[in-house]
């Protein structure tokens, strides 16, 4: 069962308390910066409970990603299926594919739980431990492959190198907007940054317009 963040710690089961506390601490300090003892102390649990429910610290991280990613994946898959069904035997609409895959993740950032999970995803996706990165990528691989295959079908004339770079740009843009480390805030007036962040729906539309144009852009070839 997924805990509701509005529940007080006393109303949560031991396993849910461990998940809630571990997610918050991992997001704040990184996976390697948090010990199991600090998690159990903050969750008012003991080491035996961790081993009983999750077997290990890595198992605890896996459980966090599985519970958070499940709902996100379901929304993405449903939207991708709809875009592909609408296309029939023809080319899927690029912007609709982007909206199906990128949109739910960006929208998730609008909730407190989403902000924490997005921050955790960003930190763990660049963790030096390959097992940690494997957990992050693994829970999203199925829907990411569906999206990638659908985008390739929508853009059959893009060569392999261009497609790879465009895909990197999609994932990079999505990850930055989901996690937002404040870098762009330093480069524009504060009121402009605040206004842009306040209108998350408009920001998503701008992102989709930008990415769709980039995917469909004809590459410039160097002059001979």
Buried (B, 14 or more C-beta within 10 A) or exposed (E): EEBEEEEEEEEBEBBBBBBBBBBBBBBEEBBEEBEBEBBBEBBBBEEEBBEEBBEEBBBBBBBBBEBBBEEBBEBBBEBBEEBBEEBEEEEBBBBBBBBBBBBBBBBBBEEEBBBBBBBBBBBBBEBEEEEBBBBBEEBBEEBBEBBBEBBEBBBEEBEEEBBEEBBEBBBEBBBBBBBBEEEBBEEEEEEEBEEBBEEBEEBBBEBBEEBBEBBEEEEEEEEE
